[in-house]
Amino acid sequence: MILDFVLTLEGIQLFLTVWYNWHFPMTLLWWITRIAETGIMIFGGQYFCRMRELRPIEFGMYEMVPQHSRDLEQQPQNGATDESAAGGK
């Protein structure tokens, strides 16, 4: 989709340039600028789309916590064991 979007924009820009100047652009600087701009837009667009897609998924207000962190939270505090916490023997 990025390549299609960029090439469509460049085509529209070429059309508007020809329409405004009433001739096809023949200068080397104009073409070098267009090629550089197209390359930057394509590779920059792909880079930023990948960065956005690789972000962690957030589900509203819930936080993704690794399993071992939850286990640590459930352990008794102050050195108490399961037996003594349950009124053990």
C-alpha positions in Angstrom: 0.0 0.0 0.0 2.9 2.4 0.7 4.4 2.0 -2.7 1.0 2.5 -4.4 0.3 5.6 -2.2 3.8 7.2 -2.9 3.6 6.5 -6.7 0.1 7.9 -6.9 1.3 11.1 -5.1 4.3 11.4 -7.4 2.1 10.9 -10.5 -0.3 13.7 -9.3 2.7 15.9 -8.7 4.0 15.3 -12.2 0.6 16.0 -13.7 0.3 19.3 -11.8 3.8 20.3 -12.7 3.2 19.7 -16.4 -0.2 21.5 -16.2 1.3 24.5 -14.4 4.4 24.9 -16.5 2.8 23.8 -19.8 5.8 21.5 -20.6 7.3 18.3 -19.4 10.1 18.9 -16.8 13.5 18.3 -18.5 15.9 19.5 -15.8 18.1 16.9 -14.2 17.8 18.5 -10.7 14.0 18.2 -10.8 14.2 14.4 -11.6 16.9 13.8 -9.0 14.8 15.6 -6.4 11.7 13.5 -7.4 13.7 10.2 -7.2 15.2 11.1 -3.8 11.8 12.2 -2.5 10.2 9.0 -3.7 12.8 6.8 -2.1 12.6 8.7 1.2 8.8 8.4 1.3 8.8 4.7 0.4 11.5 3.6 2.9 10.5 6.0 5.6 6.8 4.9 5.3 7.8 1.2 5.5 10.0 1.9 8.5 7.4 3.8 10.5 4.7 1.3 9.6 6.8 -1.6 10.9 7.6 0.3 14.1 3.9 0.9 14.7 3.0 -2.7 14.0 5.7 -4.0 16.4 4.6 -2.1 19.4 3.2 -4.2 22.2 -0.6 -4.6 22.2 -2.4 -2.9 25.1 -5.9 -4.0 26.2 -7.5 -0.9 27.7 -6.4 -0.5 31.3 -5.1 -4.0 31.7 -1.3 -4.3 31.9 0.5 -7.3 30.4 2.4 -8.9 33.3 4.7 -11.8 32.8 3.6 -15.0 34.6 6.6 -15.2 36.9 5.8 -11.7 38.3 2.3 -12.8 39.3 3.7 -15.8 41.1 6.1 -13.5 43.1 3.1 -11.4 44.1 1.2 -14.4 45.5 4.0 -15.6 47.8 3.5 -14.9 51.5 5.3 -12.0 53.0 7.6 -11.7 56.0 9.0 -15.3 55.7 5.6 -16.9 56.5 5.1 -20.3 54.9 2.0 -21.8 53.5 1.6 -24.0 56.6 1.9 -21.2 59.2 -0.4 -19.0 57.1 -3.1 -21.7 57.0 -2.8 -22.2 60.8 -0.6 -25.2 60.2 0.8 -27.8 62.6 
